[in-house]
Amino acid sequence: MYNRKLDVINRGLGGYQTDWAIPICEQSPTSAYYSPETRIILITPPPVNTKQWDRVDSPRVFETTRSYAVAVKEVGEKENVPVADVWTKIFDAAGRSEEACEKYLNDGLHLTSDGYNIVFQAVMDIVERVYPELDPTWEAHARMQPVFVPWDQVNVQNPRPSLVKRKAQL
């Protein structure tokens, strides 16, 4: 949908502890990672179905992910950043039953296509409501300039200069 139109960065940092991820995700003007054009959407973790994810000694359990989801929502509120509350959306879709989350989690932890559809819709709802300039309708999409040139405009003899990120107008 946004192919070469937006530079989407997934900052999911599998295995990272929160204190390791903070410097990477920090978006203050003093951060080396700061970009004033960046649009941020926080995404809560989905629930964990401990009935499926039957791992002894695993810290990934239902109540822990609920606590993380609450913390993500608190950060979003404090920092005025929109939050896609995937935990609640999946739990609600499962009829507020941990066991019924199996429709959305193929092994109790990782999302199924139905789970990813919920994530996609939650993110797109925020894009449409909070960042309407990124609206994926064809009219808005057609106005977006590519961040990277189309493949057929890459100089194959000397590709490096063609592959530089451009400052595109939305």
C-alpha positions, 0 to 999 in steps of 0.5 A: 500500500505504501510501497516506496511512499513511506519509510515505515520502520518497525521498531519491534526489538525482539528479545530486547529489554525495555531499557535497551530499546529506549535509546533506540526509540527515543524521539527527542530533538537531542537524540541521534534518531530524531526526525521531526517528520516521524509519525509514531504509532505505539502498538501494544503486544497482543495477549498471550494464550498460556493454554497454547504457549505452554512453556515452563519458565516462560515469562510470556504469560497472559497477565504479563502481556496485559501489564505491558499493554497497560504500560504502552497505553500509559506512555502513549497518553503521557507523550500524546502518541496514538496507541493501537491497542492490539491486546484489547482488540484481540481479547475483545474479538476472542469474546474476552476469553484467553482460550478463544485467542487461539483464533488470533495466535497460532501457537499462543504467542505469534499472530495468525492472519486473523491476528495480523488483520486486527493489527493492520486495521488498528494501525490504519484506523489511527492513520486515518484519524490522526495522520490523515495526510497518510490516508491510504485512499487512492487520491491521497496515495497518488499525491504522496511522492516516493521516498525511494525511486521506482526500481526502473529508475535505478541506475544499474551501472551505478545504483548507489546514488539512485538509492538515497532516501529522498525528502518526499512531500506528503 
